[in-house]
Amino acid sequence: MDEFEVQAAHYNMACAHAQLGNASQACASLRVTFEAGFDNYATVRSDPDLAVLVGNPDFEAVMKDFEGPTGFNPFGLFQK
């Protein structure tokens, strides 16, 4: 299986788990998706199948780990 198949399989599993109400399994699958190289974070944040996860602490932690800071912070250039 190549990296794109791994990404697609785990992304689809994340969507299915989210729809079934299994947030922790959905977040675990998203983590594997990102570890396999998927980096379209805007798609994840706008996917209606994953919308139930937005605001979930596990989801936000996974997104933070891979997506990094969101938004523009003009003072971020001066952080240590």
DOLO-656982 format. One record per residue (C-alpha): residue in one letter; x, y, z; chain; residue number from 1. Coordinates in nm, 3 decimals, decimal comma, padded with zeros to 5 digits. Layout:
% DOLO-656982
   r        px        py        pz   c     k
   A         X         Y         Z   A   NUM
...
END
This chain:
% DOLO-656982
   r        px        py        pz   c     k
   M    00,000    00,000    00,000   A     1
   D    00,145    00,341   -00,090   A     2
   E    00,123    00,657    00,121   A     3
   F   -00,179    00,791   -00,068   A     4
   E   -00,375    00,471   -00,006   A     5
   V   -00,283    00,490    00,364   A     6
   Q   -00,393    00,853    00,375   A     7
   A   -00,724    00,779    00,202   A     8
   A   -00,799    00,471    00,411   A     9
   H   -00,736    00,642    00,744   A    10
   Y   -00,911    00,962    00,639   A    11
   N   -01,219    00,761    00,546   A    12
   M   -01,197    00,570    00,875   A    13
   A   -01,178    00,903    01,060   A    14
   C   -01,494    01,020    00,882   A    15
   A   -01,676    00,696    00,960   A    16
   H   -01,574    00,699    01,326   A    17
   A   -01,675    01,063    01,359   A    18
   Q   -02,019    00,989    01,214   A    19
   L   -02,057    00,693    01,452   A    20
   G   -01,974    00,914    01,750   A    21
   N   -01,633    00,756    01,813   A    22
   A   -01,433    01,076    01,851   A    23
   S   -01,120    00,917    01,998   A    24
   Q   -01,096    00,662    01,716   A    25
   A   -01,161    00,935    01,459   A    26
   C   -00,879    01,144    01,603   A    27
   A   -00,644    00,843    01,608   A    28
   S   -00,719    00,779    01,240   A    29
   L   -00,661    01,145    01,155   A    30
   R   -00,326    01,130    01,332   A    31
   V   -00,223    00,833    01,113   A    32
   T   -00,350    01,022    00,807   A    33
   F   -00,126    01,319    00,888   A    34
   E    00,170    01,098    00,977   A    35
   A    00,134    00,940    00,631   A    36
   G    00,181    01,284    00,476   A    37
   F   -00,170    01,424    00,430   A    38
   D   -00,152    01,798    00,486   A    39
   N   -00,476    01,948    00,355   A    40
   Y   -00,587    02,080    00,693   A    41
   A   -00,849    02,313    00,542   A    42
   T   -01,025    02,007    00,398   A    43
   V   -01,027    01,840    00,739   A    44
   R   -01,166    02,150    00,908   A    45
   S   -01,439    02,196    00,645   A    46
   D   -01,539    01,832    00,588   A    47
   P   -01,902    01,791    00,700   A    48
   D   -01,828    01,432    00,803   A    49
   L   -01,572    01,560    01,055   A    50
   A   -01,768    01,868    01,169   A    51
   V   -01,881    01,689    01,487   A    52
   L   -01,516    01,682    01,598   A    53
   V   -01,452    02,056    01,579   A    54
   G   -01,400    02,183    01,931   A    55
   N   -01,326    01,834    02,068   A    56
   P   -01,003    01,861    02,272   A    57
   D   -00,853    01,547    02,112   A    58
   F   -00,929    01,677    01,762   A    59
   E   -00,789    02,021    01,836   A    60
   A   -00,472    01,863    01,984   A    61
   V   -00,418    01,653    01,670   A    62
   M   -00,475    01,954    01,448   A    63
   K   -00,238    02,166    01,655   A    64
   D    00,033    01,897    01,637   A    65
   F    00,026    01,892    01,258   A    66
   E   -00,136    02,215    01,140   A    67
   G    00,060    02,443    01,368   A    68
   P   -00,070    02,781    01,469   A    69
   T   -00,367    02,910    01,275   A    70
   G   -00,420    03,267    01,173   A    71
   F   -00,168    03,546    01,136   A    72
   N   -00,003    03,684    01,446   A    73
   P    00,210    03,987    01,358   A    74
   F    00,390    03,953    01,692   A    75
   G    00,472    03,587    01,626   A    76
   L    00,785    03,695    01,442   A    77
   F    00,931    03,818    01,768   A    78
   Q    00,860    03,517    01,989   A    79
   K    01,152    03,331    02,139   A    80
END
